[in-house]
C-alpha cells in the first residue's frame, strides 16, 4: 500500500472520530421563565466528568444564554441549572 493511501485512511478515520457535541435540553413548557430573575448551577454540575477548560466553556455558554434572558447568577437563586453528561 502506498504511503499516501495510509495517510488518507488515517486522515479519514481521524475526521470521523471528531463528532460534535450533542446538546439536549429539557424543561417544563408550561413554566413561565420570565418570572425568574436569578439562577445557579446544581452542586452535581461541578462534578461532571470533563476537563476544566470544557467545563468552563459549557458554563460560560449557559451563563451567556441566561444573561440574554435577563436571568443573572446568584448564590441564592430562583432556579437551578442541572448539567448531566
C-alpha positions in Angstrom: 0.0 0.0 0.0 1.3 3.4 -0.9 2.2 5.9 1.9 -0.3 8.4 0.6 -3.1 5.8 0.9 -2.2 5.1 4.5 -2.2 8.9 5.3 -5.5 9.3 3.6 -7.0 6.4 5.6 -5.7 7.8 8.8 -7.0 11.3 8.0 -10.5 10.0 7.2 -10.5 7.9 10.4 -9.4 10.9 12.4 -12.1 13.1 10.9 -14.8 10.5 11.5 -13.8 10.4 15.2 -14.3 14.1 15.7 -18.1 14.3 16.2 -19.9 17.3 17.5 -21.3 17.8 21.0 -25.0 16.7 21.2 -27.0 19.1 23.3 -30.4 18.1 24.7 -32.5 20.4 26.8 -35.5 19.5 28.8 -37.8 21.9 30.6 -41.5 22.2 31.5 -43.1 24.2 28.7 -45.9 25.3 31.0 -43.5 27.2 33.2 -43.2 31.0 32.6 -39.4 31.6 32.8 -40.0 35.4 32.7 -40.8 35.4 36.4 -37.3 34.1 37.4 -34.5 36.6 37.9 -31.6 34.5 39.3 -30.0 31.1 38.6 -27.2 28.9 39.8 -25.9 25.5 38.9 -26.7 22.4 40.9 -23.8 21.1 43.1 -23.7 18.0 40.9 -23.0 20.2 37.8 -19.5 20.9 39.1 -18.6 17.2 39.2 -19.3 16.4 35.6 -16.6 14.2 34.1 -15.0 16.7 31.6 -11.8 18.7 31.8 -11.7 22.2 33.3 -11.5 24.0 30.0 -14.5 22.3 28.5 -16.4 22.8 31.8 -15.6 26.5 31.8 -16.8 26.8 28.1 -20.0 24.9 28.9 -20.8 27.0 32.0 -20.0 30.3 30.1 -22.3 29.3 27.2 -25.1 28.6 29.6 -24.5 31.8 31.5 -24.5 33.8 28.3 -27.9 32.4 27.3 -29.3 33.0 30.8 -27.9 36.6 30.7 -29.6 37.2 27.3 -32.9 36.4 29.1 -32.0 38.8 31.9 -31.6 36.0 34.4 -28.5 36.6 36.5 -26.3 34.3 38.6 -26.9 34.4 42.3 -25.7 32.4 45.4 -29.4 32.0 46.5 -31.2 31.5 43.1 -34.8 31.3 42.0 -33.9 28.3 39.7 -31.1 25.8 39.4 -29.5 24.6 36.2 -28.6 20.9 36.2 -25.9 19.7 33.9 -25.7 16.0 33.2 -23.3 14.1 30.9 
